Amino acid sequence: MPTSSISRKVLIQKFHSLGFEGPISGGKHQFMKKDALKVRIPNPHSSGEIHISLLKEILHQAGISWDEWSAA
């Protein structure tokens, strides 16, 4: 488990390896899509790093366990 943060690029790469498409533009935020599930991802113009607490929230919304995330 990362201790503090990961890059947006790594987040997108891992979502791709888990079968998600995107990022797709949608209003103020971009999102990743898998079937009918849409998961918002942080704005690319933010600091560039995603804090571990936000990553956990994103994974929860996507229904991805930490083990699945780590294996991707």
Secondary structure, DSSP 8 states (H G I E B T S, - for coil): --SSEEEHHHHHHHHHHTT-EEEEEETTEEEEEETTEEEEE--TTS-SEEEHHHHHHHHHHHT--HHHHHH-
